Amino acid sequence: MGEVAANIGAVRAAVAEAVAAGAQLVVAPELATSGYVFADEAEARAAALRRDDPRWEAISADLPEGVVAVVGYSEDAGDRVYNSAAVLARSGRLGDYRKSHLWGEESRFFAPGDAAGAIFDTPVGRLGVAICYDNEFPEVPRRLALAGAEVLALPVNWPLVDRPAGERAPETIQAMAAARSSRLATVIADRHGSERGVAWTGGTAIIDDDGWIAAAASGGAGLVVATLRLRHPFDKSLPPYNDLFRDRRPDLYA
Amino acid sequence: MGEVAANIGAVRAAVAEAVAAGAQLVVAPELATSGYVFADEAEARAAALRRDDPRWEAISADLPEGVVAVVGYSEDAGDRVYNSAAVLARSGRLGDYRKSHLWGEESRFFAPGDAAGAIFDTPVGRLGVAICYDNEFPEVPRRLALAGAEVLALPVNWPLVDRPAGERAPETIQAMAAARSSRLATVIADRHGSERGVAWTGGTAIIDDDGWIAAAASGGAGLVVATLRLRHPFDKSLPPYNDLFRDRRPDLYA
């Protein structure tokens, strides 16, 4: 919580571990560099990074050519602070996304972004990025898939909520459903353990484009790696009669 | 398959059993009066019922005052045949919904409807109705919930598809996610067993407005009853900071 230098070090170590395991797309949790449970806006700002902070360069320099990393951070944007995700490659910064659906007390610390998820052209393809609560709005993953996202990177911090025995976290169920509805593989990186009395779900998982769990964190912590064999991002066909996108009736959804 | 008189008898017996168990809303599967695996349009038409067919009166007459039944049927609409659901009460017919997202060979037999789910004011409240594949388009349950549906009646015929060991049917996961995203309880009535070589999922289940399974058919068959304690249909609040609907950013979803 708030130990930015140590957190950047932890992100770099995790990225290095993922790269060593062969990962081409690496996703770190929401607010990975800052911690989550801020007491006030001043804390969120104190742990924030500007986009041009030189400390980002160390993370980019760790990335081999062709590898993309998505890292959640508290973004110092001058007069405003955002809950953001940086999209990084060896060449540097490819872009940033600012969370637009703020959860809980976040609205005390962060301004909302002005896009419902975003797409970035990267060395690993057209990458959708959303953050945590964004994905609980079915419109968000749907919109990104319709815009041609090939995979969705989803940094999250899921507070642990009650669920019936034997059930997955509800947010996981929602991500599985969204993945299946739009054939959009989804890479979730969650916080784990607890922080200032908030227990986390540890829902880190990789969901394939049929909506099934390809890999999930054992006990909620640690590196999760999977190889996703993706179809073309505009192939939503269900032969011989159906197609997940062409079967839509957008004229009827108003 | 095609034995309309026997199927109406089975629907009446099932409705009577549900009413005896205290049900106020009774949902029968998609195409309950006709069978599903038609060889051609002539079969779908031969097993079809007109809305004014006098055989509907027997089902309505079985319903106590205040009870609503939703029954899937093949609808003879003169020049066209639809995959429809009738909404019935003791006073008679409250309305009909025609499936607008057709699955598989259905497009050989049925014309598509011109609404993406529909809402009916009934003695049990504002009732959303969609049919099977309709609900795999996240726009459909979302639209119905935003329009004030208090519960969703979902007649389905889910062909059994491959799924990883230990997983629920993917359509169930999608319905759970949709229920949670919009706080929309969902009553699913599925076909079971097999018909003309097609195996069915037997996914009959009642999902509460948190997205959890309140009751499900043991072995896929038989009557499933649950008491749903619903919040007000426009109460989507997540105190103290959030609200599933007010947190939407529809200006960003285009």
Chai-1 contact restraints between the chains, C-beta under 6 A:
chainA,res_idxA,chainB,res_idxB,connection_type,confidence,min_distance_angstrom,max_distance_angstrom,comment,restraint_id
A,S100,B,R249,contact,1.0,0.0,6.0,A-B,restraint_1
A,H101,B,D247,contact,1.0,0.0,6.0,A-B,restraint_2
A,G104,B,Y241,contact,1.0,0.0,6.0,A-B,restraint_3
A,A116,B,R249,contact,1.0,0.0,6.0,A-B,restraint_4
A,A116,B,L252,contact,1.0,0.0,6.0,A-B,restraint_5
A,A116,B,Y253,contact,1.0,0.0,6.0,A-B,restraint_6
A,P138,B,P138,contact,1.0,0.0,6.0,A-B,restraint_7
A,P138,B,R142,contact,1.0,0.0,6.0,A-B,restraint_8
A,P138,B,S181,contact,1.0,0.0,6.0,A-B,restraint_9
A,E139,B,Y253,contact,1.0,0.0,6.0,A-B,restraint_10
A,R142,B,P138,contact,1.0,0.0,6.0,A-B,restraint_11
A,R143,B,Y253,contact,1.0,0.0,6.0,A-B,restraint_12
A,P164,B,W212,contact,1.0,0.0,6.0,A-B,restraint_13
A,P170,B,R180,contact,1.0,0.0,6.0,A-B,restraint_14
A,P170,B,G211,contact,1.0,0.0,6.0,A-B,restraint_15
A,I173,B,I173,contact,1.0,0.0,6.0,A-B,restraint_16
A,I173,B,M176,contact,1.0,0.0,6.0,A-B,restraint_17
A,I173,B,A177,contact,1.0,0.0,6.0,A-B,restraint_18
A,Q174,B,A177,contact,1.0,0.0,6.0,A-B,restraint_19
A,M176,B,I173,contact,1.0,0.0,6.0,A-B,restraint_20
A,A177,B,I173,contact,1.0,0.0,6.0,A-B,restraint_21
A,A177,B,Q174,contact,1.0,0.0,6.0,A-B,restraint_22
A,A177,B,A177,contact,1.0,0.0,6.0,A-B,restraint_23
A,R180,B,P170,contact,1.0,0.0,6.0,A-B,restraint_24
A,S181,B,P138,contact,1.0,0.0,6.0,A-B,restraint_25
A,G211,B,P170,contact,1.0,0.0,6.0,A-B,restraint_26
A,W212,B,P164,contact,1.0,0.0,6.0,A-B,restraint_27
A,Y241,B,G104,contact,1.0,0.0,6.0,A-B,restraint_28
A,D247,B,H101,contact,1.0,0.0,6.0,A-B,restraint_29
A,R249,B,S100,contact,1.0,0.0,6.0,A-B,restraint_30
A,R249,B,A116,contact,1.0,0.0,6.0,A-B,restraint_31
A,L252,B,A116,contact,1.0,0.0,6.0,A-B,restraint_32
A,Y253,B,A116,contact,1.0,0.0,6.0,A-B,restraint_33
A,Y253,B,E139,contact,1.0,0.0,6.0,A-B,restraint_34
A,Y253,B,R143,contact,1.0,0.0,6.0,A-B,restraint_35
